[in-house]
């Protein structure tokens, strides 16, 4: 199901909106000197980069550095005047929006903690009515596509047509190399629902460290995302927030120069022909796969009926654990990842149990 959003074509937003858009700057606006030093170094890389900095920083615990607040907006104005860079920052309520507009901030974004609260998003949307400014919406902290989509719709219904999503990863209880689990399937599904929606990737918050940022940045562009938001600080080692995930301007320049920009498509006839052949092979495999799944579910129903006749419970935990391990081991020999096969079989098993339950209760 596709959702209709009224979106101005991304390339028409502003100078530099051609793919990929780069947004860079410190996590927090710590001082005017820090801001200006970082901004001048970023401008020396490319004046089309959008300068970002956190003015208000939401923190879980009190007495943490929560940003310098409104005074930092004057620093942002100075950055814009001296470097020519467009500026962007996060807003969490209507008052933030009003102050940013008064200080001529060019782009606003809604953070992950705010996206989860429809009341806060609606307050921001109300403050934006009658305004023509780009607004980005970060994904919520948890992987809830409806919350993300709902926030985008609220902002769009306020009359904002220059709207984009920011993929910054999701909180996870699992141990992973990342600060926030990328869960790439979420932005892919969002793009499927809203094909015209630009999506920016935030590798800094996904990674939580500088080592993985190049990998995630390239992966995002390979998945046809429209740009990157990368935290950049003149002296990350003394940053007051998120020091471990901020690049230096020199590292940012090196990253940008190493990115491989791939085309969305090709006019090459040979390429198109070969691609169509491969896609047709995928289609055939999918048809075979669906037939196999249909046969498997019919068998599951027969098993459910047989268990009912013999008054046997549906779930056989030992059998399920043994089957899952066997399938994972077999899949490994075929070059299939454990996570993929485990997730697939859990879904198959859940559907099998559902069908057997239906037989038991019939």
C-alpha positions in Angstrom: 0.0 0.0 0.0 1.5 3.3 -1.1 1.0 6.5 0.9 0.5 9.8 -1.0 2.7 12.6 0.3 2.8 16.0 -1.5 6.6 16.3 -2.0 8.6 18.9 -3.9 11.1 17.0 -6.1 14.3 16.8 -4.0 16.6 18.2 -6.7 14.5 21.4 -6.6 14.9 22.1 -2.9 18.2 23.9 -2.7 21.6 24.2 -4.2 23.5 20.9 -3.4 20.4 18.8 -3.2 21.7 16.7 -6.1 22.5 13.2 -4.8 24.2 12.8 -2.5 23.4 15.6 -0.1 26.0 15.9 2.7 25.0 17.4 6.0 27.9 17.8 8.5 28.8 19.6 11.7 29.1 19.0 15.4 26.7 17.0 17.5 26.3 20.0 19.8 26.9 23.8 19.4 29.4 24.1 22.3 30.9 27.5 21.7 31.0 30.1 18.9 34.7 29.3 18.4 34.1 25.6 18.0 31.2 26.3 15.6 33.1 28.7 13.4 36.3 26.6 13.3 34.4 23.5 12.3 32.2 25.3 9.8 35.2 27.0 8.0 36.9 23.6 7.6 33.7 22.1 6.2 33.2 25.0 3.8 36.8 24.5 2.6 35.7 20.9 1.6 32.6 21.9 -0.3 30.3 24.9 0.1 27.3 22.8 -0.9 27.5 20.9 2.4 24.8 21.8 4.9 26.1 22.8 8.3 24.4 21.0 11.2 24.7 21.5 15.0 22.5 20.6 18.0 21.1 23.7 19.7 18.9 21.8 22.2 20.1 18.3 23.2 17.6 15.9 24.7 19.3 13.9 27.4 17.9 11.0 29.4 19.6 12.1 32.7 19.6 15.6 34.1 22.9 17.4 34.6 24.1 16.1 31.3 25.1 18.7 28.6 21.8 19.6 27.0 23.1 22.2 24.6 23.5 26.0 24.9 20.0 26.7 23.7 18.9 29.9 22.0 22.2 31.7 22.4 23.7 29.2 20.0 21.3 30.3 17.2 23.3 33.5 17.0 26.4 31.4 16.4 24.6 29.6 13.6 23.8 33.0 12.0 27.4 33.9 12.2 28.4 30.6 10.5 26.0 31.3 7.7 27.2 34.9 7.2 30.9 34.0 7.3 31.0 30.7 5.4 27.9 30.9 3.1 26.9 27.4 4.3 23.2 26.7 4.8 22.4 25.7 8.4 20.3 23.0 10.0 19.3 22.0 13.6 16.9 19.8 15.6 13.6 21.0 17.0 11.5 19.3 19.6 8.6 21.7 20.1 6.8 24.7 18.7 9.0 27.3 20.5 12.1 25.8 19.0 10.5 26.1 15.5 9.7 29.8 16.1 13.2 30.6 17.4 14.8 28.9 14.4 12.6 30.7 11.9 13.3 34.0 13.6 17.1 33.3 13.3 16.8 32.1 9.6 17.9 28.5 10.1 17.5 26.9 6.7 16.6 23.3 7.5 14.9 21.7 10.5 14.8 18.1 11.6 12.8 16.2 14.2 14.8 13.8 16.4 14.1 10.2 17.1 12.9 10.9 20.7 10.4 13.4 19.4 9.1 11.3 16.5 7.7 8.8 19.0 5.3 11.4 20.4 2.5 12.4 18.1 1.5 15.3 20.4 5.0 16.9 20.0 5.1 16.3 16.3 1.7 17.9 15.9 2.8 20.9 17.9 5.8 21.3 15.6 3.5 20.8 12.6 1.2 23.6 13.8 4.1 26.0 14.3 5.2 25.3 10.7 1.9 26.1 9.0 2.4 28.8 6.3 6.2 28.3 6.3 8.2 27.0 3.3 11.2 25.3 4.8 12.7 21.8 4.4 11.9 19.5 7.3 13.6 16.1 8.0 12.0 13.4 10.2 14.3 10.9 11.9 13.0 7.4 12.5 11.6 6.7 16.0 13.9 5.1 18.5 12.0 1.8 18.2 11.4 0.1 14.8 7.8 1.3 14.4 7.1 2.2 10.7 3.7 3.6 11.5 5.1 6.2 14.0 7.7 7.3 11.4 5.1 7.5 8.7 2.6 9.3 10.9 5.2 12.0 11.8 6.0 12.5 8.1 2.2 12.8 7.3 1.6 15.3 10.1 4.4 17.6 8.9 3.3 17.2 5.3 -0.3 18.0 6.2 0.9 21.3 7.7 1.9 22.4 4.2 5.5 21.4 4.3 6.3 19.8 0.9 10.1 19.8 1.2 10.1 16.8 3.5 12.5 13.9 3.9 13.2 11.0 6.3 16.4 10.4 8.2 17.4 6.8 8.8 19.5 6.8 12.0 19.0 3.2 13.2 16.9 1.6 16.0 17.5 0.7 19.6 18.1 -3.0 20.0 18.7 -5.2 23.0 20.9 -7.5 20.9 24.6 -7.2 20.9 25.7 -5.7 17.5 28.7 -3.8 16.2 26.5 -0.7 16.0 25.1 1.8 18.5 21.7 1.5 16.7 20.7 -1.4 14.6 20.4 -0.3 11.0 17.5 -2.6 10.2 17.7 -1.7 6.5 14.4 -3.3 5.9 12.7 -0.3 7.6 13.8 2.4 5.2 13.3 0.0 2.3 9.7 -0.5 3.3 9.3 3.3 3.9 10.6 3.9 0.3 8.2 1.3 -1.0 5.3 3.0 0.7 6.4 6.5 -0.3 8.4 6.2 -3.5 9.1 9.9 -3.9 10.2 10.5 -0.3 13.9 11.4 0.0 15.8 9.4 2.6 19.0 10.6 4.3 21.2 8.2 6.2 22.8 9.2 9.6 25.8 6.9 9.9 27.1 8.6 13.0 24.1 7.5 15.1 23.9 4.1 13.5 27.6 3.4 14.2 28.3 5.1 17.5 32.0 5.1 16.4 34.0 6.6 13.6 35.5 3.2 12.4 32.2 2.0 10.8 31.0 5.3 9.4 32.6 4.8 5.9 31.1 1.3 5.6 27.6 2.5 6.5 27.9 5.6 4.4 28.7 3.6 1.3 26.0 1.0 2.0 23.4 3.8 2.3 24.4 5.3 -1.1 24.4 1.8 -2.7 20.8 1.5 -1.5 20.0 4.7 -3.3 19.6 7.0 -0.3 19.7 10.7 -1.1 22.4 11.8 1.2 24.3 11.5 4.5 24.2 13.3 7.8 27.6 13.0 9.5 28.7 14.5 12.8 31.9 16.4 12.4 33.8 18.3 15.1 37.1 20.3 14.9 38.3 18.5 18.0 36.2 15.4 18.6 38.3 14.2 21.6 37.0 17.1 23.7 33.4 17.1 22.4 30.8 17.6 25.1 28.5 15.0 23.5 28.9 11.9 21.4 32.7 12.3 21.1 33.3 8.7 19.8 31.1 9.1 16.7 32.3 12.5 15.4 34.8 12.8 12.5 37.3 15.6 12.1 36.9 17.8 9.0 39.9 16.0 7.5 38.3 12.6 8.0 35.1 13.9 6.5 36.9 15.1 3.4 38.6 11.7 3.0 35.3 9.9 3.4 33.6 12.1 0.8 36.4 11.6 -1.7 36.3 7.8 -1.2 32.5 7.4 -1.7 31.5 5.6 -4.9 28.5 7.2 -6.4 26.5 4.7 -8.5 23.8 5.4 -11.0 20.2 4.7 -10.3 19.9 3.0 -13.7 21.7 2.4 -17.0 20.7 3.1 -20.6 23.0 0.3 -21.8 20.9 -2.1 -23.8 23.1 -5.1 -23.0 22.9 -4.3 -19.3 19.1 -4.0 -19.4 18.7 -7.2 -21.3 20.9 -9.2 -18.9 19.2 -7.6 -15.9 15.8 -8.6 -17.3 17.0 -12.2 -17.7 18.2 -12.3 -14.1 15.0 -10.8 -12.8 13.0 -13.4 -14.8 15.1 -16.1 -13.1 14.2 -14.5 -9.7 10.5 -14.6 -10.7 10.7 -18.3 -11.5 12.4 -19.0 -8.2 9.8 -17.0 -6.3 7.0 -18.9 -8.0 8.7 -22.2 -7.0 9.2 -20.9 -3.5 5.5 -20.0 -3.1 4.4 -23.4 -4.3 6.8 -25.1 -1.8 5.4 -22.9 1.0 1.9 -23.7 0.0 2.7 -27.5 0.1 4.4 -27.1 3.5 1.4 -25.3 5.0 -1.0 -28.0 3.7 1.2 -30.6 5.4 1.2 -28.6 8.6 -2.6 -28.6 8.5 -2.6 -32.4 8.1 -0.2 -32.7 11.1 -2.6 -30.5 13.1 -5.6 -32.7 12.2 -3.6 -35.9 13.1 -2.5 -34.3 16.5 -6.2 -33.4 17.2 -7.3 -37.0 16.5 -4.7 -38.3 18.9 -5.2 -35.6 21.5 -1.6 -34.4 21.2 -0.5 -30.7 21.9 0.5 -28.6 19.0 3.9 -27.2 20.0 6.7 -29.8 20.2 9.5 -27.7 21.6 12.3 -30.3 21.3 11.3 -31.1 17.7 11.2 -27.4 16.8 14.6 -26.7 18.4 16.2 -29.7 16.6 14.6 -28.8 13.3 15.8 -25.1 13.5 19.4 -26.1 14.3 19.4 -28.7 11.4 18.1 -26.1 9.0 20.7 -23.5 10.1 23.6 -26.0 9.8 22.4 -27.0 6.3 22.0 -23.4 5.2 25.5 -22.6 6.4 26.9 -25.2 4.0 24.8 -23.5 1.2 26.3 -20.1 2.0 23.1 -18.7 3.6 23.5 -16.5 6.7 22.3 -17.8 10.1 20.3 -14.7 10.9 18.4 -14.9 7.6 17.5 -18.6 7.9 16.6 -18.3 11.6 14.3 -15.4 10.9 12.7 -17.1 7.9 12.0 -20.4 9.8 10.6 -18.5 12.8 8.0 -17.0 10.4 7.3 -20.3 8.8 6.9 -22.0 12.2 4.6 -19.3 13.5 2.4 -19.7 10.5 2.4 -23.5 10.8 1.4 -23.2 14.5 -1.4 -20.8 13.5 -2.8 -23.2 11.0 -2.6 -26.1 13.4 -4.4 -24.0 16.1 -7.1 -23.3 13.6 -7.5 -27.1 13.0 -7.6 -27.8 16.8 -10.3 -25.2 17.3 -12.4 -26.2 14.4 
